[in-house]
Amino acid sequence: MIERLLQISHEIEADSGPVIMILLPTRELAIQVFEFIEKLLATIRSLNKALLPHINSGIFIGGLPLQDDRRNLKIQKVKVVVGTIGRIIALIKENSLKLNDVRMFIMDEADKLVE
């Protein structure tokens, strides 16, 4: 994922939509993946601040206020979306999450996601 981000980073504009979407079957797994991505991005930036300048991540899971998710997508311009299937579908249906700029789609435990 990071390798792909580095390859396309010069094409990602600050006001573009998400470029990576990661779907997970549970909140717990989504939180773990989100925390790992945050640490990874922080490490990369500590080595070179010019790398991945517009890349940030956001977590979108049930149990958290939907209005916070809308705000994060609109104001923070999240580039790496990490979330559970139910919340992601809800955001897509209400047109808060647009997939036009997504270049990488990752499904963890895909068999559980389609159950």
N, CA and C atoms as a LAMMPS dump frame, in Angstrom:
ITEM: TIMESTEP
0
ITEM: NUMBER OF ATOMS
345
ITEM: BOX BOUNDS ff ff ff
-5.0000000000000000e+02 5.0000000000000000e+02
-5.0000000000000000e+02 5.0000000000000000e+02
-5.0000000000000000e+02 5.0000000000000000e+02
ITEM: ATOMS id mol type element x y z
1 1 1 N 0.821 -1.182 0
2 1 2 C 0 0 0
3 1 3 C 0.872 1.255 0
4 2 1 N 1.879 1.298 0.872
5 2 2 C 2.747 2.477 0.946
6 2 3 C 3.514 2.658 -0.351
7 3 1 N 3.979 1.552 -0.919
8 3 2 C 4.69 1.638 -2.188
9 3 3 C 3.808 2.284 -3.253
10 4 1 N 2.551 1.875 -3.31
11 4 2 C 1.615 2.449 -4.292
12 4 3 C 1.376 3.928 -4.007
13 5 1 N 1.217 4.284 -2.738
14 5 2 C 1.038 5.69 -2.382
15 5 3 C 2.222 6.535 -2.824
16 6 1 N 3.412 6.02 -2.616
17 6 2 C 4.605 6.755 -3.03
18 6 3 C 4.643 6.918 -4.55
19 7 1 N 4.194 5.901 -5.278
20 7 2 C 4.182 5.968 -6.738
21 7 3 C 3.223 7.034 -7.256
22 8 1 N 2.071 7.172 -6.603
23 8 2 C 1.05 8.09 -7.116
24 8 3 C 0.966 9.397 -6.333
25 9 1 N 1.838 9.592 -5.351
26 9 2 C 1.726 10.764 -4.476
27 9 3 C 1.766 12.086 -5.237
28 10 1 N 2.528 12.149 -6.312
29 10 2 C 2.609 13.4 -7.083
30 10 3 C 1.303 13.707 -7.821
31 11 1 N 0.44 12.695 -7.971
32 11 2 C -0.838 12.883 -8.662
33 11 3 C -1.98 13.229 -7.708
34 12 1 N -1.761 13.054 -6.407
35 12 2 C -2.827 13.255 -5.427
36 12 3 C -2.88 14.724 -5.034
37 13 1 N -4.027 15.329 -5.243
38 13 2 C -4.207 16.73 -4.899
39 13 3 C -4.83 16.846 -3.514
40 14 1 N -4.584 17.967 -2.856
41 14 2 C -5.077 18.164 -1.491
42 14 3 C -6.593 18.055 -1.401
43 15 1 N -7.3 18.487 -2.446
44 15 2 C -8.762 18.473 -2.384
45 15 3 C -9.394 17.246 -3.039
46 16 1 N -8.584 16.253 -3.404
47 16 2 C -9.157 15.051 -4.008
48 16 3 C -9.789 14.175 -2.935
49 17 1 N -10.561 13.203 -3.385
50 17 2 C -11.211 12.27 -2.468
51 17 3 C -10.271 11.155 -2.068
52 18 1 N -10.821 10.151 -1.387
53 18 2 C -10.007 9.015 -0.957
54 18 3 C -9.346 8.31 -2.135
55 19 1 N -8.109 7.852 -1.935
56 19 2 C -7.398 7.115 -2.974
57 19 3 C -7.216 5.645 -2.603
58 20 1 N -7.346 5.344 -1.313
59 20 2 C -7.258 3.953 -0.852
60 20 3 C -8.434 3.683 0.073
61 21 1 N -9.089 2.553 -0.153
62 21 2 C -10.168 2.145 0.724
63 21 3 C -9.86 0.76 1.264
64 22 1 N -9.938 0.626 2.582
65 22 2 C -9.686 -0.648 3.237
66 22 3 C -10.944 -1.047 3.993
67 23 1 N -11.553 -2.149 3.587
68 23 2 C -12.762 -2.655 4.232
69 23 3 C -12.411 -3.815 5.143
70 24 1 N -12.973 -3.779 6.346
71 24 2 C -12.707 -4.818 7.334
72 24 3 C -14.033 -5.29 7.94
73 25 1 N -14.068 -6.535 8.425
74 25 2 C -15.334 -7.078 8.91
75 25 3 C -15.741 -6.632 10.317
76 26 1 N -14.77 -6.184 11.141
77 26 2 C -15.115 -5.817 12.516
78 26 3 C -14.501 -4.476 12.897
79 27 1 N -15.118 -3.859 13.887
80 27 2 C -14.607 -2.589 14.407
81 27 3 C -13.204 -2.754 14.971
82 28 1 N -13.001 -3.846 15.71
83 28 2 C -11.711 -4.074 16.358
84 28 3 C -10.588 -4.162 15.324
85 29 1 N -10.834 -4.899 14.271
86 29 2 C -9.834 -5.034 13.216
87 29 3 C -9.619 -3.695 12.506
88 30 1 N -10.683 -2.954 12.271
89 30 2 C -10.566 -1.639 11.628
90 30 3 C -9.721 -0.695 12.483
91 31 1 N -9.931 -0.732 13.786
92 31 2 C -9.16 0.131 14.686
93 31 3 C -7.682 -0.246 14.643
94 32 1 N -7.379 -1.536 14.667
95 32 2 C -5.987 -1.979 14.605
96 32 3 C -5.311 -1.533 13.315
97 33 1 N -5.995 -1.714 12.207
98 33 2 C -5.423 -1.327 10.912
99 33 3 C -5.235 0.188 10.848
100 34 1 N -6.223 0.936 11.306
101 34 2 C -6.131 2.397 11.306
102 34 3 C -4.936 2.871 12.142
103 35 1 N -4.786 2.315 13.336
104 35 2 C -3.677 2.716 14.2
105 35 3 C -2.323 2.39 13.562
106 36 1 N -2.241 1.252 12.889
107 36 2 C -1.002 0.887 12.208
108 36 3 C -0.693 1.864 11.075
109 37 1 N -1.692 2.204 10.291
110 37 2 C -1.494 3.142 9.176
111 37 3 C -1.053 4.505 9.707
112 38 1 N -1.663 4.963 10.78
113 38 2 C -1.276 6.243 11.376
114 38 3 C 0.198 6.226 11.802
115 39 1 N 0.627 5.146 12.446
116 39 2 C 2.027 5.029 12.87
117 39 3 C 2.966 4.971 11.667
118 40 1 N 2.557 4.241 10.651
119 40 2 C 3.369 4.112 9.452
120 40 3 C 3.538 5.462 8.757
121 41 1 N 2.452 6.209 8.6
122 41 2 C 2.536 7.526 7.975
123 41 3 C 3.4 8.471 8.806
124 42 1 N 3.274 8.415 10.122
125 42 2 C 4.09 9.264 10.999
126 42 3 C 5.578 8.927 10.855
127 43 1 N 5.882 7.649 10.754
128 43 2 C 7.281 7.231 10.594
129 43 3 C 7.841 7.723 9.272
130 44 1 N 7.064 7.574 8.214
131 44 2 C 7.509 8.036 6.897
132 44 3 C 7.761 9.542 6.92
133 45 1 N 6.854 10.291 7.523
134 45 2 C 7.011 11.748 7.582
135 45 3 C 8.192 12.16 8.455
136 46 1 N 8.488 11.372 9.483
137 46 2 C 9.634 11.71 10.33
138 46 3 C 10.954 11.534 9.569
139 47 1 N 10.952 10.654 8.589
140 47 2 C 12.139 10.432 7.774
141 47 3 C 12.281 11.48 6.674
142 48 1 N 11.131 11.877 6.125
143 48 2 C 11.145 12.847 5.03
144 48 3 C 9.794 13.544 4.983
145 49 1 N 9.744 14.792 5.422
146 49 2 C 8.483 15.531 5.503
147 49 3 C 7.839 15.77 4.143
148 50 1 N 8.631 15.686 3.093
149 50 2 C 8.105 15.938 1.748
150 50 3 C 7.342 14.74 1.186
151 51 1 N 7.53 13.577 1.802
152 51 2 C 6.825 12.386 1.305
153 51 3 C 5.368 12.392 1.757
154 52 1 N 4.504 12.044 0.841
155 52 2 C 3.072 11.894 1.127
156 52 3 C 2.463 13.114 1.828
157 53 1 N 2.656 14.304 1.272
158 53 2 C 2.216 15.52 1.96
159 53 3 C 0.707 15.645 2.166
160 54 1 N -0.1 15.117 1.253
161 54 2 C -1.548 15.279 1.358
162 54 3 C -2.24 14.022 1.875
163 55 1 N -1.479 13.068 2.356
164 55 2 C -2.055 11.784 2.728
165 55 3 C -2.399 11.766 4.215
166 56 1 N -3.655 11.511 4.501
167 56 2 C -4.102 11.306 5.867
168 56 3 C -5.098 10.153 5.857
169 57 1 N -5.369 9.627 7.017
170 57 2 C -6.276 8.488 7.082
171 57 3 C -7.428 8.793 8.026
172 58 1 N -8.493 8.051 7.83
173 58 2 C -9.66 8.204 8.689
174 58 3 C -10.301 6.853 8.912
175 59 1 N -10.928 6.705 10.072
176 59 2 C -11.601 5.459 10.401
177 59 3 C -13.106 5.703 10.413
178 60 1 N -13.832 4.786 9.81
179 60 2 C -15.275 4.924 9.643
180 60 3 C -15.927 3.612 10.065
181 61 1 N -16.418 3.603 11.307
182 61 2 C -16.999 2.391 11.873
183 61 3 C -18.304 2.725 12.591
184 62 1 N -19.158 1.738 12.7
185 62 2 C -20.391 1.922 13.448
186 62 3 C -20.095 2.219 14.909
187 63 1 N -21.046 2.856 15.559
188 63 2 C -20.876 3.18 16.97
189 63 3 C -20.32 4.571 17.2
190 64 1 N -19.823 5.189 16.156
191 64 2 C -19.344 6.567 16.235
192 64 3 C -20.331 7.449 15.479
193 65 1 N -20.43 8.726 15.848
194 65 2 C -21.403 9.605 15.193
195 65 3 C -21.174 9.734 13.681
196 66 1 N -22.232 9.54 12.923
197 66 2 C -22.166 9.64 11.466
198 66 3 C -21.776 11.038 11.017
199 67 1 N -22.208 12.061 11.758
200 67 2 C -21.853 13.435 11.373
201 67 3 C -20.353 13.676 11.467
202 68 1 N -19.664 12.991 12.384
203 68 2 C -18.198 13.116 12.459
204 68 3 C -17.554 12.538 11.2
205 69 1 N -18.102 11.424 10.72
206 69 2 C -17.587 10.818 9.484
207 69 3 C -17.786 11.756 8.303
208 70 1 N -18.944 12.352 8.218
209 70 2 C -19.21 13.301 7.114
210 70 3 C -18.215 14.46 7.152
211 71 1 N -17.982 14.99 8.351
212 71 2 C -17.051 16.114 8.511
213 71 3 C -15.634 15.706 8.113
214 72 1 N -15.203 14.536 8.563
215 72 2 C -13.853 14.078 8.226
216 72 3 C -13.667 13.931 6.726
217 73 1 N -14.665 13.404 6.059
218 73 2 C -14.558 13.23 4.613
219 73 3 C -14.564 14.574 3.888
220 74 1 N -15.376 15.497 4.353
221 74 2 C -15.525 16.779 3.66
222 74 3 C -14.411 17.774 4.01
223 75 1 N -14.12 17.926 5.283
224 75 2 C -13.176 18.954 5.712
225 75 3 C -11.738 18.453 5.699
226 76 1 N -11.506 17.255 6.235
227 76 2 C -10.132 16.762 6.336
228 76 3 C -9.64 16.112 5.055
229 77 1 N -10.553 15.878 4.125
230 77 2 C -10.173 15.289 2.826
231 77 3 C -9.351 14.02 3.015
232 78 1 N -9.925 13.07 3.733
233 78 2 C -9.255 11.807 4.036
234 78 3 C -8.874 11.09 2.744
235 79 1 N -7.631 10.612 2.682
236 79 2 C -7.136 9.918 1.489
237 79 3 C -7.111 8.397 1.661
238 80 1 N -6.951 7.924 2.903
239 80 2 C -6.957 6.488 3.172
240 80 3 C -8.147 6.21 4.086
241 81 1 N -9.156 5.564 3.535
242 81 2 C -10.376 5.243 4.27
243 81 3 C -10.242 3.832 4.83
244 82 1 N -10.399 3.724 6.14
245 82 2 C -10.403 2.43 6.819
246 82 3 C -11.774 2.309 7.481
247 83 1 N -12.49 1.211 7.188
248 83 2 C -13.81 1.119 7.795
249 83 3 C -14.472 -0.23 7.69
250 84 1 N -15.582 -0.32 8.386
251 84 2 C -16.4 -1.53 8.338
252 84 3 C -17.43 -1.388 7.223
253 85 1 N -17.842 -2.512 6.719
254 85 2 C -18.707 -2.532 5.542
255 85 3 C -20.009 -1.751 5.738
256 86 1 N -20.638 -1.902 6.903
257 86 2 C -21.912 -1.212 7.144
258 86 3 C -21.785 0.289 7.089
259 87 1 N -20.77 0.833 7.749
260 87 2 C -20.597 2.291 7.771
261 87 3 C -20.193 2.813 6.404
262 88 1 N -19.328 2.078 5.718
263 88 2 C -18.892 2.512 4.39
264 88 3 C -20.081 2.551 3.428
265 89 1 N -20.907 1.521 3.457
266 89 2 C -22.094 1.492 2.586
267 89 3 C -23.022 2.654 2.922
268 90 1 N -23.225 2.928 4.202
269 90 2 C -24.095 4.048 4.602
270 90 3 C -23.563 5.37 4.059
271 91 1 N -22.26 5.58 4.134
272 91 2 C -21.665 6.829 3.646
273 91 3 C -21.745 6.934 2.121
274 92 1 N -21.614 5.803 1.44
275 92 2 C -21.733 5.807 -0.018
276 92 3 C -23.177 6.105 -0.422
277 93 1 N -24.136 5.452 0.223
278 93 2 C -25.552 5.642 -0.112
279 93 3 C -26.001 7.083 0.073
280 94 1 N -25.508 7.745 1.093
281 94 2 C -25.917 9.139 1.316
282 94 3 C -25.029 10.121 0.552
283 95 1 N -24.131 9.585 -0.269
284 95 2 C -23.267 10.384 -1.137
285 95 3 C -22.228 11.207 -0.372
286 96 1 N -21.915 10.817 0.855
287 96 2 C -20.86 11.489 1.615
288 96 3 C -19.488 10.957 1.232
289 97 1 N -19.451 9.688 0.841
290 97 2 C -18.204 9.054 0.428
291 97 3 C -18.264 8.803 -1.071
292 98 1 N -17.372 9.462 -1.775
293 98 2 C -17.305 9.312 -3.231
294 98 3 C -16.076 8.492 -3.58
295 99 1 N -16.24 7.596 -4.528
296 99 2 C -15.183 6.647 -4.857
297 99 3 C -14.446 6.986 -6.154
298 100 1 N -14.68 8.136 -6.717
299 100 2 C -14.103 8.52 -8.011
300 100 3 C -12.579 8.449 -8.052
301 101 1 N -11.915 8.78 -6.925
302 101 2 C -10.454 8.854 -6.909
303 101 3 C -9.782 7.606 -6.345
304 102 1 N -10.572 6.61 -5.933
305 102 2 C -9.993 5.413 -5.322
306 102 3 C -9.14 4.667 -6.342
307 103 1 N -7.894 4.396 -5.967
308 103 2 C -6.96 3.694 -6.846
309 103 3 C -6.598 2.315 -6.306
310 104 1 N -6.882 2.086 -5.022
311 104 2 C -6.579 0.793 -4.422
312 104 3 C -7.707 0.436 -3.458
313 105 1 N -8.201 -0.78 -3.599
314 105 2 C -9.301 -1.267 -2.772
315 105 3 C -8.842 -2.559 -2.102
316 106 1 N -8.844 -2.557 -0.772
317 106 2 C -8.356 -3.703 -0.009
318 106 3 C -9.495 -4.242 0.851
319 107 1 N -9.728 -5.539 0.73
320 107 2 C -10.735 -6.204 1.565
321 107 3 C -10.015 -7.232 2.432
322 108 1 N -10.058 -7.032 3.725
323 108 2 C -9.451 -8.004 4.63
324 108 3 C -10.541 -8.975 5.072
325 109 1 N -10.209 -10.242 5.087
326 109 2 C -11.164 -11.29 5.432
327 109 3 C -12.417 -11.166 4.566
328 110 1 N -12.198 -11.161 3.262
329 110 2 C -13.283 -10.946 2.295
330 110 3 C -14.412 -11.941 2.474
331 111 1 N -14.102 -13.161 2.869
332 111 2 C -15.156 -14.147 3.061
333 111 3 C -16.147 -13.717 4.134
334 112 1 N -15.671 -13.027 5.179
335 112 2 C -16.557 -12.547 6.229
336 112 3 C -17.339 -11.308 5.786
337 113 1 N -16.754 -10.526 4.896
338 113 2 C -17.421 -9.325 4.425
339 113 3 C -18.644 -9.636 3.572
340 114 1 N -18.604 -10.742 2.867
341 114 2 C -19.724 -11.064 1.959
342 114 3 C -20.771 -11.967 2.601
343 115 1 N -20.588 -12.326 3.859
344 115 2 C -21.574 -13.152 4.545
345 115 3 C -22.839 -12.39 4.823
